[in-house]
Amino acid sequence: MSTTQSERLRGLLEPLVAARDLDLEEIEVTPAGKRRVLRIVVDSDEGVQLDECAELSREASQVLDDSDVMGGAPYTLEVTSPGADRPLTELRHYRRAVGRLIKVQLTAQAGAGELVARITAVDESGLDLEVPGVKGRKPTARRVSFDEIAKARVELEFKSKSDKRDAQQDEKIDENKEEA
């Protein structure tokens, strides 16, 4: 996609997205046979519901049809959210991931290598992480600045730490009821 087309698409679509209190994360035009696919990726602090994507798709379709930004060739419009495994690249992405487990590829200045840890806090300069203990050891705290991060993404968890805590608490309540 040319820079001019990208700028024109962003100029048309950003107001629609902002009006819904969403962030425009990405606009991508890719060839798909005789057609093209225009993919609009949106997100928010609360996540994005399917209905919001459908409504935004209808509005975007109307605005795009009324303009010539996509030219005369046919295209398919997709409005979507980023998905769980998208890269963390912006401060807002890290803020939305507080409490989640992430995999970080460290830069050479940070000792290179990979780190899997839970985000406990985020500020303008970096992350506070809880690195899980190995072989029964307690977790440790670690600070990583943004300039030490080469790449990062959320790790999918099937049972989060809070779910485990809730399950343990429920077991204790059940035990107390049985004793009473």
Sequence and secondary structure as in RCSB ss.txt:
>XXXX:A:sequence
MSTTQSERLRGLLEPLVAARDLDLEEIEVTPAGKRRVLRIVVDSDEGVQLDECAELSREASQVLDDSDVMGGAPY
TLEVTSPGADRPLTELRHYRRAVGRLIKVQLTAQAGAGELVARITAVDESGLDLEVPGVKGRKPTARRVSFDEIA
KARVELEFKSKSDKRDAQQDEKIDENKEEA
>XXXX:A:secstr
  HHHHHHHHHHHHHHHHHTT EEEEEEEEEETTEEEEEEEEE TT   HHHHHHHHHHHHHHHHHSSTT SS E
EEEEE   TT B  SHHHHHHTTTSEEEEEE GGGT SEEEEEEEEE SSEEEEEE  STT   EEEEEEGGGEE
EEEE   SS HHHHHHHHHHHHHHHHHHH 
